[in-house]
Amino acid sequence: MHRFQLRVVLDERFDPDDVKLDLRTNELHPLHEHDLHVAVSPCGGAELALTLTAVDLWTALLTTMALVRNCGYVPSAVEASGTTALSHSDDEWPADLLLQVPGTDTEHNDAG
């Protein structure tokens, strides 16, 4: 899994103060789970900055877009960048979670 920083510029109809009020009055707001920061966008509307964990950039973008739309906001621009990998080496994963491919043996390979 990877962590992604996303910046979502909301449609100019969404005032930053109104978004902040919405978030303050709803402690269970779904955006609170993603290290959310609200700022003023260059066009004067609200801009959301959040951090999301996902398997790849595409999933992070789609999840963010769905989350923002589900909260009733209309995004006009989205920007994403990767931050850090949260992956594990094979020996850190429980053996039953590792992919087992029948017929392969990495220790006894006839090709070499």
N, C-alpha and C positions, 0 to 999 in steps of 0.2 A: 504494500500500500504506500501511497505517496501523499504528501500534504501539498495543497495548492492554495495560493493566495489569489483571491478573486476580487475584482472591483466591478461593481454594477452601478451604472448611471441610470437612475430612474427617469421616467418621463417628466418633463418640466412641471406637470400638474402636481407632483408630489413634493411638497415643501419639506425641507430638512427638519424644521421644528415639529411639523405634524407627524413625521415618521418617528422622531424621537419620543413624542408624546404617546404614540401608538405602542412603542416598545416599552416605555416606562409603565404604562397602565396594564400591560399584559405580561406578567412574569413567566407565563408558559409559552410565550411567543416562540415559534420554531426557529427563528433566526438567532435567538440567544445561545443556541448550542454551538455556534460557529465563530466565536470570538469576533463579534460584530462591532464595527465602528461606523458611525454615520457622519458624513461631512457634506459640505456644499459643493456641488459639481460646477464645472466651468460655465454651464448654462444657467446656473442659479437654482437648480433642483437638488434633490437629494442624491447622494452617492453613498453606496454601501461598500464597505471593505470587510471581507470575511475570509476565514480559513476553513478549508474543507479537506477531509481525507477521502481519497478515492483511488481506484486501481490505475486510472490513467487520466490524462487531461480532458479527453472527450467526455468521460463519465462525470468528471468534476463540473464541466460546463453545463451538461444536461441537467445534473442534479440541482445546481444552483439556479438555473433558469426555471425549473419546475418549482423549486422552493419559493422563489421570489414571486412567481405568478400565483402560486397557491395562497400566498399571504395577501394577495390583492393588489400588488404593485405591478407596474408596467415598466419593464426595463427598456432602455433605448440603446444601451451599449454595455458590453461585457468584456472584461480583460482578465486573463488568467496567466499565472506563472507558477512553476513548480518550486517547492522550497526544499524539502528533505525527503529522502526515501525512508520508509518505515519497514523495510523488508528484513527478513531473517535468513540466515544461511540454513541449509537443509538439516544440519545437525541440531538446530534450535527448535525445529518443528516436531511435534509428536509424530511418531512413525505412521500412525493411522491416517494422518492428514496428507502425507506425501503421495504424489501420483505414482502409481505402480503400473508400469507398462509390461504386459505379458510378453515373454520371449526375449527380453533384453537382460543382459548381464554386464554391467559396467566393469566388473573386476576381471572377467575372463572373456576378453574380446578376441576373436579369431583373426581379426583384420590386422593385427600388429604383432 
